[in-house]
Amino acid sequence: MNIEDNKTVLDYLSHLKESMNWGKISFQDIDFENGTGKIRVIDAFECLEQTRAQHFCHFLRGFLAGFLLELFSKDVSVTVVKCAGKGDSCCEFEVE
């Protein structure tokens, strides 16, 4: 796939998961060649009405890592940087 196709796939995933009430997913600064970037999720289903000291968005992190592994055709690491369940404004993930 070329970069435009990959962008289309990410846009489709964002719309699909929002329609399934997973949250509003946005992909930022995605480098398709190196497999890096950031992902922000507003109103993540795992974190709604949850508040505590540890991260809640483990399912989303794992799903996104698996999805991007297939899209990039290479291993990627997805790390939780912010979590709405911990009181942050949204869930944010670093892709490396």
Sequence and secondary structure as in RCSB ss.txt:
>XXXX:A:sequence
MNIEDNKTVLDYLSHLKESMNWGKISFQDIDFENGTGKIRVIDAFECLEQTRAQHFCHFLRGFLAGFLLELFSKD
VSVTVVKCAGKGDSCCEFEVE
>XXXX:A:secstr
  HHHHHHHHHHHHHHHHHTTS EEEEEEEETTTTEEEEEEES TTTTT   SS  THHHHHHHHHHHHHHHTS 
  EEEEE GGGT SSEEEEE 
